[in-house]
């Protein structure tokens, strides 16, 4: 009897308009992250030459305007979307703990965007696409961050070339 009820419920969910994909029913973390952005915050924006971000560190230059932090470390630059994919709330940088925190849920994330403590099934922060306005080997190549295209760590997307900018040494 339970099986028949479960199958009937599942079939009825697929029959409803717009419910063919179960992520529409239960929510996709990437979609929740994008809903935390205004229309202007999903548009690509220029961040200047790559050389400006070559020094290791956390850059909060675009937090108030775009809800994006830049992290330069290990020879690469990443753009982290500061929207908790679980709640859709904007996370804030806690300078003392050097973590990003969701003030609503208390969820924590490292400055690389990885989940820190808490629920194991909770997603990490998404990374935004970084595009190049010229050859990647040029240290002065212009960079564009695109919050409309997100990469999730849980889907092994952080290793995709578009999810970061690799600093290329002239010696190589």
C-alpha positions in Angstrom: 0.0 0.0 0.0 2.8 2.4 0.9 4.5 1.7 -2.4 1.4 2.5 -4.4 0.9 5.8 -2.5 4.6 6.7 -3.0 4.5 5.9 -6.7 1.2 7.8 -7.1 2.7 10.9 -5.3 5.8 10.8 -7.4 3.8 10.4 -10.7 1.6 13.3 -9.7 4.6 15.5 -9.0 5.9 14.9 -12.5 2.4 15.6 -14.0 2.3 19.1 -12.4 3.4 21.9 -14.8 7.1 22.8 -14.1 7.7 19.8 -11.8 9.4 17.5 -14.2 12.7 18.1 -12.5 12.9 17.1 -8.8 15.3 20.0 -8.2 12.3 22.3 -8.9 10.4 20.6 -6.1 13.2 20.4 -3.4 15.4 23.2 -4.7 18.7 23.3 -6.4 21.5 25.0 -4.3 22.8 26.8 -7.3 19.3 28.3 -8.1 18.9 29.3 -4.4 22.3 31.1 -4.6 21.3 33.0 -7.7 18.0 34.0 -6.1 20.0 35.9 -3.5 21.2 38.2 -6.3 19.5 41.2 -7.9 19.4 41.5 -11.7 22.4 43.9 -11.7 24.4 41.5 -9.5 24.1 38.6 -12.0 25.7 40.6 -14.8 29.4 40.1 -15.6 31.7 42.8 -14.3 35.3 43.7 -15.0 37.8 43.5 -12.1 40.9 44.9 -13.9 44.2 43.3 -14.8 45.2 40.0 -13.4 48.4 41.5 -11.9 46.2 43.5 -9.5 45.2 40.3 -7.8 48.5 38.3 -8.0 49.4 38.9 -4.3 48.0 36.2 -2.1 45.1 37.3 0.0 41.3 37.7 0.3 39.9 40.7 -1.5 36.6 42.1 -0.5 36.4 45.0 -3.1 33.2 43.7 -4.7 31.3 42.4 -1.6 28.9 45.4 -1.2 28.3 45.9 -5.0 28.3 42.3 -6.3 28.3 39.9 -3.3 31.6 38.5 -4.6 34.9 38.0 -2.8 38.2 37.3 -4.6 40.7 34.9 -3.2 44.2 34.7 -4.6 46.2 31.7 -3.4 48.3 28.8 -4.7 48.9 30.6 -8.0 45.2 31.1 -8.8 42.4 33.6 -8.4 38.9 32.5 -7.7 35.7 34.6 -7.4 33.4 33.3 -4.5 29.7 34.1 -4.6 28.8 35.1 -1.0 25.4 33.6 -1.0 24.7 30.6 1.2 23.3 28.0 -1.3 21.3 26.4 1.6 19.5 29.5 2.8 20.0 32.1 0.0 21.3 34.6 2.6 24.4 36.7 2.1 27.3 35.5 4.2 29.6 38.0 5.9 33.3 37.9 6.5 34.3 37.4 10.2 37.8 38.9 10.4 38.6 37.4 13.8 37.8 33.8 12.8 38.8 34.4 9.1 35.6 32.7 8.0 32.5 33.6 6.1 29.3 33.3 8.3 25.6 33.2 7.5 24.0 35.5 10.1 20.7 33.7 9.8 21.7 30.0 10.0 25.1 30.3 11.6 26.7 28.3 8.8 30.4 28.8 8.3 32.6 28.7 5.2 36.4 29.0 4.8 37.8 32.0 2.8 38.1 29.5 -0.1 34.3 28.9 0.0 34.4 25.4 1.5 31.8 24.5 4.2 33.3 24.6 7.7 31.7 22.4 10.3 27.9 21.9 10.6 25.9 19.6 8.3 27.9 17.3 6.1 25.2 17.5 3.3 25.3 21.3 3.2 26.9 22.7 0.0 30.0 24.9 -0.2 29.8 28.5 -1.6 29.7 28.6 -5.4 32.5 30.1 -7.5 31.8 32.4 -10.4 33.2 32.1 -13.9 36.3 34.2 -14.6 36.7 35.2 -18.3 39.9 36.6 -19.9 40.0 39.7 -22.1 43.1 38.6 -23.9 45.9 36.0 -23.6 46.1 34.3 -20.2 49.9 34.5 -20.3 49.7 38.3 -20.2 50.0 39.4 -16.6 48.0 42.5 -17.5 45.1 40.5 -19.1 41.8 42.0 -18.1 39.5 39.8 -16.1 35.7 39.6 -16.0 33.7 37.9 -13.2 30.4 36.4 -14.3 28.1 35.6 -11.3 25.5 34.3 -13.8 27.6 31.1 -14.3 28.4 29.3 -11.1 30.6 26.3 -10.3 29.8 23.9 -7.4 32.5 22.1 -5.5 30.1 19.2 -4.7 29.7 18.6 -8.5 33.6 18.6 -9.0 33.2 21.8 -11.0 35.9 23.9 -9.1 38.6 22.3 -11.2 37.1 23.6 -14.5 39.3 26.2 -16.2 36.6 28.8 -16.2 36.1 28.7 -12.4 39.5 30.4 -11.8 42.4 32.4 -13.3 45.8 30.7 -13.2 48.7 33.0 -12.8 51.3 31.9 -15.4 55.0 32.5 -14.6 57.1 34.1 -17.3 59.8 31.5 -16.6 57.7 28.5 -17.7 
